[in-house]
Structure formats: C-alpha cells, structure tokens
Amino acid sequence: MTITLEFLVASGVGWVTACGIYLMLRGRTFPVVLGLSLLGYAVNIFIFAMGRLWWNAPAVVGHERMADPLPQALVLTAIVIGFATTGFIIELALRSRHESGTDHVDGAQMDAEGRE
C-alpha cells in the first residue's frame, strides 16, 4: 500500500480540524482562540488543496500542467484576514477577562466540585 499525497493532505486537514474543534469546546478563552486559529489554518490548507496538488508545476499559463493561481490568491487573502481577526479576538478575550475577572468563556468561575 502506498500513501499518496492526497491522502496525507486530507489526513492532515482532518487532524487539524479535529484539534481545532476540540480546543474551541474548552471552557477558557485562550484554547478557544487557538482552536479558531487552527480551524482557520485547516480551511486555508483545504482551499489551497482545491487548486490541485501538482509537484513542481509552474503557475504560468501555457504549460500542460499548471497550478491554479486562484486558490493561492484566496489563501493569501485569508491569511491576512485571519491574522487581523485573531488579533481582534485576542483583544475581546482580554477585555472580557478585565470586565468579568475570569477567563472562562461563559464568565462563570467553577469551584473544585463543579459548582458556580
């Protein structure tokens, strides 16, 4: 059995998505921010893979095998927007921590037995 590049990329996207969703379901704000970032990375890799996985193919028209430049441009734009969104989410998390006094997502501090 040979492992193909498509299988490796699909497995990588699946693992990064699963880790991002797991972190987003945590009760603290920092893991939620990390989970959102990981989910954004998984979407970027998925969009990039939609342009086909060519090995050493130029992104120039005129060759029989070429990489699609549209997904590359979309991913580049998504990286910039994701960076700005992550900065905004971090600022919201810091403001929430300042206002509520806790870093729990719902704002409730739990004791050792699980009660508020």
Secondary structure as a PSIPRED ss2 file (coil, helix, strand):
# PSIPRED VFORMAT (PSIPRED V4.0)

   1 M C   1.000  0.000  0.000
   2 T C   1.000  0.000  0.000
   3 I C   1.000  0.000  0.000
   4 T C   1.000  0.000  0.000
   5 L H   0.000  1.000  0.000
   6 E H   0.000  1.000  0.000
   7 F H   0.000  1.000  0.000
   8 L H   0.000  1.000  0.000
   9 V H   0.000  1.000  0.000
  10 A H   0.000  1.000  0.000
  11 S H   0.000  1.000  0.000
  12 G H   0.000  1.000  0.000
  13 V H   0.000  1.000  0.000
  14 G H   0.000  1.000  0.000
  15 W H   0.000  1.000  0.000
  16 V H   0.000  1.000  0.000
  17 T H   0.000  1.000  0.000
  18 A H   0.000  1.000  0.000
  19 C H   0.000  1.000  0.000
  20 G H   0.000  1.000  0.000
  21 I H   0.000  1.000  0.000
  22 Y H   0.000  1.000  0.000
  23 L H   0.000  1.000  0.000
  24 M H   0.000  1.000  0.000
  25 L C   1.000  0.000  0.000
  26 R C   1.000  0.000  0.000
  27 G C   1.000  0.000  0.000
  28 R E   0.000  0.000  1.000
  29 T H   0.000  1.000  0.000
  30 F H   0.000  1.000  0.000
  31 P H   0.000  1.000  0.000
  32 V H   0.000  1.000  0.000
  33 V H   0.000  1.000  0.000
  34 L H   0.000  1.000  0.000
  35 G H   0.000  1.000  0.000
  36 L H   0.000  1.000  0.000
  37 S H   0.000  1.000  0.000
  38 L H   0.000  1.000  0.000
  39 L H   0.000  1.000  0.000
  40 G H   0.000  1.000  0.000
  41 Y H   0.000  1.000  0.000
  42 A H   0.000  1.000  0.000
  43 V H   0.000  1.000  0.000
  44 N H   0.000  1.000  0.000
  45 I H   0.000  1.000  0.000
  46 F H   0.000  1.000  0.000
  47 I H   0.000  1.000  0.000
  48 F H   0.000  1.000  0.000
  49 A H   0.000  1.000  0.000
  50 M C   1.000  0.000  0.000
  51 G C   1.000  0.000  0.000
  52 R C   1.000  0.000  0.000
  53 L C   1.000  0.000  0.000
  54 W C   1.000  0.000  0.000
  55 W C   1.000  0.000  0.000
  56 N C   1.000  0.000  0.000
  57 A C   1.000  0.000  0.000
  58 P C   1.000  0.000  0.000
  59 A C   1.000  0.000  0.000
  60 V C   1.000  0.000  0.000
  61 V C   1.000  0.000  0.000
  62 G C   1.000  0.000  0.000
  63 H C   1.000  0.000  0.000
  64 E C   1.000  0.000  0.000
  65 R C   1.000  0.000  0.000
  66 M C   1.000  0.000  0.000
  67 A C   1.000  0.000  0.000
  68 D C   1.000  0.000  0.000
  69 P H   0.000  1.000  0.000
  70 L H   0.000  1.000  0.000
  71 P H   0.000  1.000  0.000
  72 Q H   0.000  1.000  0.000
  73 A H   0.000  1.000  0.000
  74 L H   0.000  1.000  0.000
  75 V H   0.000  1.000  0.000
  76 L H   0.000  1.000  0.000
  77 T H   0.000  1.000  0.000
  78 A H   0.000  1.000  0.000
  79 I H   0.000  1.000  0.000
  80 V H   0.000  1.000  0.000
  81 I H   0.000  1.000  0.000
  82 G H   0.000  1.000  0.000
  83 F H   0.000  1.000  0.000
  84 A H   0.000  1.000  0.000
  85 T H   0.000  1.000  0.000
  86 T H   0.000  1.000  0.000
  87 G H   0.000  1.000  0.000
  88 F H   0.000  1.000  0.000
  89 I H   0.000  1.000  0.000
  90 I H   0.000  1.000  0.000
  91 E H   0.000  1.000  0.000
  92 L H   0.000  1.000  0.000
  93 A H   0.000  1.000  0.000
  94 L H   0.000  1.000  0.000
  95 R H   0.000  1.000  0.000
  96 S H   0.000  1.000  0.000
  97 R H   0.000  1.000  0.000
  98 H H   0.000  1.000  0.000
  99 E H   0.000  1.000  0.000
 100 S H   0.000  1.000  0.000
 101 G C   1.000  0.000  0.000
 102 T C   1.000  0.000  0.000
 103 D C   1.000  0.000  0.000
 104 H E   0.000  0.000  1.000
 105 V C   1.000  0.000  0.000
 106 D C   1.000  0.000  0.000
 107 G C   1.000  0.000  0.000
 108 A C   1.000  0.000  0.000
 109 Q C   1.000  0.000  0.000
 110 M C   1.000  0.000  0.000
 111 D C   1.000  0.000  0.000
 112 A C   1.000  0.000  0.000
 113 E C   1.000  0.000  0.000
 114 G C   1.000  0.000  0.000
 115 R C   1.000  0.000  0.000
 116 E C   1.000  0.000  0.000
